[in-house]
Amino acid sequence: MIIAIVGLILGILLGLYLPVTYPAALSLYISVAILASLDSVFGGFRASLENTFDTEIFVTGFFSNAVLAALLAYIGDKLGVPLYYAAVFAFGSRLFQNFAIIRRHLINRMRQAEREAQ
């Protein structure tokens, strides 16, 4: 867990202080890829709480979801059809579902800790 926290802090610091820019034309693809990556992060956190986390599944899912979402947005852009909506809907709904499950796990752990303390 400490490695994940250090990695998160390092990633935030790198993101804040490195002058990385990209063309505005790529913003749609990058935003959809970030949404897909966040879905993987929340899924990994959920799996960690359920003691089913697998690093290989997390890493491959993280990158393949991001590439798939960006590819969907690109193909839709070339066809003139907003296919990125499919990625936004799928990954957005999974993100909220994972968040709800994580919240329930944490609340149940807090309740259990309170019961054990009594």
GUDO-408549 format. One record per atom (N, C-alpha, C): residue number from 1; residue in three letters; atom name; y, x, z. Coordinates in steps of 0.2 Angstrom, whole numbers, plus 5000, padded with zeros to 4 digits. Each point is the difference from the previous one (the first is absolute). Example, Ala and Ser with C-alpha at 12.3 -4.5 7.8 and 13.67 -1.06 7.14 Angstrom:
BEGIN
k; r; a; north; east; up
1; ala; N; 4972; 5066; 5039 $
1; ala; CA; 5006; 4996; 5000 $
1; ala; C; 5006; 5004; 5000 $
2; ser; N; 5005; 4998; 4996 $
2; ser; CA; 5006; 5004; 5001 $
2; ser; C; 5005; 4996; 5003 $
This chain:
BEGIN
k; r; a; north; east; up
1; met; N; 4994; 5004; 5000 $
1; met; CA; 5006; 4996; 5000 $
1; met; C; 5006; 5004; 5000 $
2; ile; N; 5000; 5006; 5003 $
2; ile; CA; 5006; 5004; 5001 $
2; ile; C; 5001; 5003; 4993 $
3; ile; N; 4995; 5002; 4996 $
3; ile; CA; 5001; 5002; 4993 $
3; ile; C; 5004; 4995; 4996 $
4; ala; N; 4998; 4994; 5001 $
4; ala; CA; 5003; 4995; 4996 $
4; ala; C; 5008; 4999; 5002 $
5; ile; N; 5001; 5001; 5006 $
5; ile; CA; 5007; 4999; 5002 $
5; ile; C; 5004; 5006; 4998 $
6; val; N; 4997; 5006; 5000 $
6; val; CA; 5004; 5006; 4998 $
6; val; C; 5001; 5000; 4992 $
7; gly; N; 4995; 4997; 4997 $
7; gly; CA; 5001; 4999; 4993 $
7; gly; C; 5005; 4995; 4998 $
8; leu; N; 5000; 4995; 5004 $
8; leu; CA; 5006; 4995; 4998 $
8; leu; C; 5007; 5003; 5002 $
9; ile; N; 5000; 5003; 5005 $
9; ile; CA; 5007; 5003; 5002 $
9; ile; C; 5002; 5005; 4994 $
10; leu; N; 4995; 5005; 4998 $
10; leu; CA; 5001; 5005; 4995 $
10; leu; C; 5002; 4996; 4994 $
11; gly; N; 4997; 4995; 4998 $
11; gly; CA; 5001; 4996; 4994 $
11; gly; C; 5007; 4997; 5000 $
12; ile; N; 5002; 4997; 5005 $
12; ile; CA; 5007; 4997; 5001 $
12; ile; C; 5005; 5006; 5000 $
13; leu; N; 4999; 5005; 5003 $
13; leu; CA; 5005; 5006; 5000 $
13; leu; C; 5001; 5003; 4993 $
14; leu; N; 4994; 5000; 4996 $
14; leu; CA; 5000; 5003; 4993 $
14; leu; C; 5004; 4995; 4996 $
15; gly; N; 4999; 4994; 5001 $
15; gly; CA; 5003; 4994; 4996 $
15; gly; C; 5007; 5000; 5001 $
16; leu; N; 5002; 5001; 5006 $
16; leu; CA; 5008; 5000; 5002 $
16; leu; C; 5004; 5006; 4997 $
17; tyr; N; 4996; 5006; 5000 $
17; tyr; CA; 5004; 5006; 4999 $
17; tyr; C; 4999; 5003; 4993 $
18; leu; N; 4995; 4998; 4997 $
18; leu; CA; 4999; 5003; 4993 $
18; leu; C; 5004; 4996; 4995 $
19; pro; N; 5003; 5003; 4996 $
19; pro; CA; 5004; 4996; 4995 $
19; pro; C; 4996; 4998; 4994 $
20; val; N; 4996; 4995; 5001 $
20; val; CA; 4996; 4998; 4994 $
20; val; C; 5003; 4994; 4997 $
21; thr; N; 5001; 5000; 4994 $
21; thr; CA; 5003; 4994; 4996 $
21; thr; C; 4995; 4998; 4994 $
22; tyr; N; 5001; 4994; 4998 $
22; tyr; CA; 4996; 4998; 4994 $
22; tyr; C; 5004; 4995; 4996 $
23; pro; N; 4999; 5000; 4994 $
23; pro; CA; 5004; 4995; 4996 $
23; pro; C; 4999; 4993; 5002 $
24; ala; N; 5005; 4996; 4999 $
24; ala; CA; 5000; 4993; 5002 $
24; ala; C; 4995; 4996; 4996 $
25; ala; N; 4998; 5002; 4994 $
25; ala; CA; 4995; 4997; 4996 $
25; ala; C; 4993; 5000; 5004 $
26; leu; N; 4999; 5005; 5004 $
26; leu; CA; 4994; 5000; 5004 $
26; leu; C; 5000; 4996; 5006 $
27; ser; N; 5005; 4998; 5002 $
27; ser; CA; 5001; 4997; 5007 $
27; ser; C; 4995; 4994; 5001 $
28; leu; N; 4998; 4996; 4995 $
28; leu; CA; 4996; 4994; 5000 $
28; leu; C; 4993; 5003; 5001 $
29; tyr; N; 4998; 5005; 4997 $
29; tyr; CA; 4993; 5003; 5001 $
29; tyr; C; 4999; 5003; 5006 $
30; ile; N; 5005; 5004; 5003 $
30; ile; CA; 5000; 5003; 5006 $
30; ile; C; 5000; 4995; 5006 $
31; ser; N; 5004; 4995; 4999 $
31; ser; CA; 5000; 4995; 5006 $
31; ser; C; 4993; 4996; 5000 $
32; val; N; 4997; 4999; 4995 $
32; val; CA; 4993; 4997; 5000 $
32; val; C; 4995; 5004; 5002 $
33; ala; N; 5000; 5007; 4998 $
33; ala; CA; 4996; 5005; 5003 $
33; ala; C; 5000; 5001; 5007 $
34; ile; N; 5007; 5000; 5003 $
34; ile; CA; 5001; 5000; 5007 $
34; ile; C; 4997; 4994; 5004 $
35; leu; N; 5001; 4994; 4997 $
35; leu; CA; 4997; 4994; 5003 $
35; leu; C; 4992; 5001; 5001 $
36; ala; N; 4997; 5002; 4994 $
36; ala; CA; 4993; 5001; 5000 $
36; ala; C; 4998; 5006; 5005 $
37; ser; N; 5004; 5005; 5001 $
37; ser; CA; 4998; 5005; 5005 $
37; ser; C; 5001; 4998; 5007 $
38; leu; N; 5005; 4996; 5001 $
38; leu; CA; 5001; 4997; 5007 $
38; leu; C; 4994; 4995; 5002 $
39; asp; N; 4997; 4997; 4995 $
39; asp; CA; 4995; 4995; 5001 $
39; asp; C; 4994; 5005; 5002 $
40; ser; N; 4999; 5005; 4997 $
40; ser; CA; 4994; 5005; 5002 $
40; ser; C; 5001; 5003; 5007 $
41; val; N; 5007; 5001; 5002 $
41; val; CA; 5001; 5003; 5006 $
41; val; C; 4999; 4995; 5006 $
42; phe; N; 5002; 4994; 4999 $
42; phe; CA; 4998; 4994; 5004 $
42; phe; C; 4993; 4999; 5001 $
43; gly; N; 4997; 5000; 4994 $
43; gly; CA; 4992; 4999; 5000 $
43; gly; C; 4997; 5006; 5004 $
44; gly; N; 5002; 5006; 4999 $
44; gly; CA; 4997; 5006; 5004 $
44; gly; C; 5001; 4999; 5007 $
45; phe; N; 5006; 4998; 5002 $
45; phe; CA; 5002; 4999; 5007 $
45; phe; C; 4995; 4994; 5003 $
46; arg; N; 4999; 4995; 4996 $
46; arg; CA; 4996; 4994; 5002 $
46; arg; C; 4993; 5003; 5001 $
47; ala; N; 4998; 5004; 4995 $
47; ala; CA; 4993; 5003; 5001 $
47; ala; C; 4999; 5004; 5006 $
48; ser; N; 5005; 5004; 5001 $
48; ser; CA; 5000; 5004; 5006 $
48; ser; C; 4999; 4996; 5007 $
49; leu; N; 5004; 4995; 5000 $
49; leu; CA; 4999; 4995; 5006 $
49; leu; C; 4993; 4997; 5000 $
50; glu; N; 4997; 4999; 4995 $
50; glu; CA; 4994; 4997; 5000 $
50; glu; C; 4994; 5005; 5000 $
51; asn; N; 5002; 5006; 5000 $
51; asn; CA; 4995; 5006; 5001 $
51; asn; C; 4996; 5000; 4993 $
52; thr; N; 5003; 4999; 4995 $
52; thr; CA; 4996; 5000; 4993 $
52; thr; C; 5004; 5005; 4995 $
53; phe; N; 5005; 5004; 5003 $
53; phe; CA; 5004; 5004; 4995 $
53; phe; C; 4995; 5005; 4997 $
54; asp; N; 5001; 5001; 4993 $
54; asp; CA; 4997; 5005; 4996 $
54; asp; C; 5005; 5004; 4996 $
55; thr; N; 5001; 5006; 5001 $
55; thr; CA; 5006; 5004; 4997 $
55; thr; C; 4999; 5000; 4993 $
56; glu; N; 4994; 5001; 4997 $
56; glu; CA; 4999; 5000; 4993 $
56; glu; C; 5002; 4993; 4997 $
57; ile; N; 4998; 4994; 5003 $
57; ile; CA; 5002; 4994; 4997 $
57; ile; C; 5008; 4999; 5001 $
58; phe; N; 5003; 5002; 5005 $
58; phe; CA; 5007; 5000; 5001 $
58; phe; C; 5004; 5004; 4995 $
59; val; N; 4998; 5006; 4999 $
59; val; CA; 5004; 5004; 4995 $
59; val; C; 4999; 4998; 4993 $
60; thr; N; 4994; 4998; 4998 $
60; thr; CA; 4998; 4997; 4993 $
60; thr; C; 5004; 4994; 4999 $
61; gly; N; 5000; 4995; 5005 $
61; gly; CA; 5003; 4994; 5000 $
61; gly; C; 5008; 5001; 4999 $
62; phe; N; 5002; 5004; 5004 $
62; phe; CA; 5008; 5002; 5000 $
62; phe; C; 5002; 5001; 4993 $
63; phe; N; 4997; 5005; 4997 $
63; phe; CA; 5002; 5003; 4993 $
63; phe; C; 4998; 4995; 4995 $
64; ser; N; 4994; 4997; 5000 $
64; ser; CA; 4998; 4996; 4995 $
64; ser; C; 5004; 4993; 5000 $
65; asn; N; 5002; 4997; 5006 $
65; asn; CA; 5004; 4994; 5000 $
65; asn; C; 5007; 5002; 4997 $
66; ala; N; 5003; 5005; 5002 $
66; ala; CA; 5006; 5002; 4998 $
66; ala; C; 5000; 5001; 4992 $
67; val; N; 4996; 5003; 4997 $
67; val; CA; 4999; 5001; 4993 $
67; val; C; 4999; 4994; 4997 $
68; leu; N; 4995; 4996; 5002 $
68; leu; CA; 4999; 4993; 4997 $
68; leu; C; 5006; 4996; 5000 $
69; ala; N; 5004; 4999; 5006 $
69; ala; CA; 5006; 4996; 5000 $
69; ala; C; 5005; 5003; 4995 $
70; ala; N; 5001; 5006; 5000 $
70; ala; CA; 5005; 5003; 4995 $
70; ala; C; 4998; 4999; 4993 $
71; leu; N; 4993; 5000; 4998 $
71; leu; CA; 4998; 4999; 4994 $
71; leu; C; 5000; 4993; 4998 $
72; leu; N; 4999; 4995; 5004 $
72; leu; CA; 5001; 4993; 4999 $
72; leu; C; 5007; 4999; 4998 $
73; ala; N; 5005; 5003; 5004 $
73; ala; CA; 5007; 4999; 4999 $
73; ala; C; 5002; 5003; 4993 $
74; tyr; N; 4997; 5005; 4998 $
74; tyr; CA; 5002; 5004; 4994 $
74; tyr; C; 4997; 4996; 4994 $
75; ile; N; 4994; 4998; 5000 $
75; ile; CA; 4997; 4996; 4995 $
75; ile; C; 5004; 4993; 4999 $
76; gly; N; 5001; 4997; 5006 $
76; gly; CA; 5004; 4994; 4999 $
76; gly; C; 5007; 5001; 4997 $
77; asp; N; 5003; 5005; 5002 $
77; asp; CA; 5007; 5002; 4997 $
77; asp; C; 4999; 5001; 4992 $
78; lys; N; 4995; 5003; 4998 $
78; lys; CA; 4999; 5001; 4993 $
78; lys; C; 4998; 4994; 4996 $
79; leu; N; 4997; 4995; 5003 $
79; leu; CA; 4998; 4994; 4997 $
79; leu; C; 5006; 4995; 5001 $
80; gly; N; 5004; 5001; 5004 $
80; gly; CA; 5006; 4995; 5001 $
80; gly; C; 4998; 4995; 5005 $
81; val; N; 4995; 5001; 5004 $
81; val; CA; 4997; 4995; 5005 $
81; val; C; 5001; 5003; 5007 $
82; pro; N; 5003; 4997; 5004 $
82; pro; CA; 5000; 5003; 5007 $
82; pro; C; 4994; 5000; 5004 $
83; leu; N; 4995; 5005; 4998 $
83; leu; CA; 4994; 5000; 5003 $
83; leu; C; 5001; 5003; 5007 $
84; tyr; N; 5005; 5003; 5002 $
84; tyr; CA; 5001; 5003; 5006 $
84; tyr; C; 5000; 4995; 5006 $
85; tyr; N; 5001; 4994; 4998 $
85; tyr; CA; 5000; 4994; 5005 $
85; tyr; C; 4993; 5000; 5003 $
86; ala; N; 4995; 5001; 4995 $
86; ala; CA; 4993; 5000; 5003 $
86; ala; C; 4999; 5005; 5005 $
87; ala; N; 5003; 5006; 4999 $
87; ala; CA; 4999; 5005; 5005 $
87; ala; C; 5004; 4999; 5006 $
88; val; N; 5006; 4997; 4999 $
88; val; CA; 5004; 4998; 5006 $
88; val; C; 4997; 4995; 5004 $
89; phe; N; 4997; 4995; 4997 $
89; phe; CA; 4996; 4994; 5004 $
89; phe; C; 4994; 5003; 5003 $
90; ala; N; 4996; 5004; 4997 $
90; ala; CA; 4994; 5002; 5002 $
90; ala; C; 5001; 5005; 5006 $
91; phe; N; 5004; 5005; 4999 $
91; phe; CA; 5001; 5005; 5005 $
91; phe; C; 5004; 4997; 5006 $
92; gly; N; 5005; 4996; 4998 $
92; gly; CA; 5004; 4997; 5005 $
92; gly; C; 4996; 4995; 5005 $
93; ser; N; 4996; 4996; 4997 $
93; ser; CA; 4996; 4996; 5004 $
93; ser; C; 4995; 5004; 5005 $
94; arg; N; 4997; 5005; 4997 $
94; arg; CA; 4996; 5004; 5004 $
94; arg; C; 5003; 5004; 5005 $
95; leu; N; 5006; 5002; 4999 $
95; leu; CA; 5005; 5003; 5005 $
95; leu; C; 5001; 4996; 5006 $
96; phe; N; 5002; 4994; 4999 $
96; phe; CA; 5001; 4995; 5005 $
96; phe; C; 4994; 4998; 5004 $
97; gln; N; 4994; 4999; 4996 $
97; gln; CA; 4994; 4999; 5003 $
97; gln; C; 4998; 5006; 5005 $
98; asn; N; 5000; 5006; 4997 $
98; asn; CA; 4998; 5005; 5005 $
98; asn; C; 5005; 5001; 5006 $
99; phe; N; 5006; 4999; 4999 $
99; phe; CA; 5005; 5000; 5005 $
99; phe; C; 4998; 4995; 5006 $
100; ala; N; 4998; 4994; 4997 $
100; ala; CA; 4999; 4994; 5005 $
100; ala; C; 4993; 5002; 5004 $
101; ile; N; 4995; 5003; 4997 $
101; ile; CA; 4994; 5002; 5003 $
101; ile; C; 5002; 5006; 5005 $
102; ile; N; 5004; 5005; 4998 $
102; ile; CA; 5002; 5005; 5004 $
102; ile; C; 5003; 4997; 5007 $
103; arg; N; 5005; 4996; 4999 $
103; arg; CA; 5003; 4997; 5005 $
103; arg; C; 4995; 4996; 5005 $
104; arg; N; 4996; 4997; 4997 $
104; arg; CA; 4995; 4996; 5005 $
104; arg; C; 4995; 5005; 5003 $
105; his; N; 4998; 5006; 4997 $
105; his; CA; 4997; 5005; 5004 $
105; his; C; 5004; 5003; 5005 $
106; leu; N; 5006; 5001; 4999 $
106; leu; CA; 5004; 5003; 5005 $
106; leu; C; 5001; 4996; 5006 $
107; ile; N; 5002; 4993; 4999 $
107; ile; CA; 5001; 4995; 5005 $
107; ile; C; 4993; 4999; 5004 $
108; asn; N; 4994; 5000; 4997 $
108; asn; CA; 4994; 5000; 5003 $
108; asn; C; 4999; 5006; 5005 $
109; arg; N; 5002; 5006; 4997 $
109; arg; CA; 4999; 5006; 5005 $
109; arg; C; 5004; 4999; 5006 $
110; met; N; 5006; 4998; 4999 $
110; met; CA; 5005; 5000; 5005 $
110; met; C; 4998; 4994; 5005 $
111; arg; N; 4997; 4995; 4998 $
111; arg; CA; 4997; 4995; 5004 $
111; arg; C; 4994; 5002; 5004 $
112; gln; N; 4996; 5004; 4997 $
112; gln; CA; 4994; 5003; 5003 $
112; gln; C; 5002; 5005; 5005 $
113; ala; N; 5005; 5004; 4999 $
113; ala; CA; 5002; 5005; 5005 $
113; ala; C; 5003; 4996; 5006 $
114; glu; N; 5004; 4995; 4999 $
114; glu; CA; 5003; 4996; 5005 $
114; glu; C; 4994; 4997; 5005 $
115; arg; N; 4995; 4998; 4997 $
115; arg; CA; 4995; 4997; 5003 $
115; arg; C; 4996; 5005; 5004 $
116; glu; N; 4999; 5006; 4997 $
116; glu; CA; 4997; 5005; 5004 $
116; glu; C; 5004; 5003; 5006 $
117; ala; N; 5006; 5000; 4999 $
117; ala; CA; 5005; 5002; 5005 $
117; ala; C; 5000; 4996; 5006 $
118; gln; N; 4998; 4993; 4999 $
118; gln; CA; 5000; 4996; 5006 $
118; gln; C; 4994; 5000; 5004 $
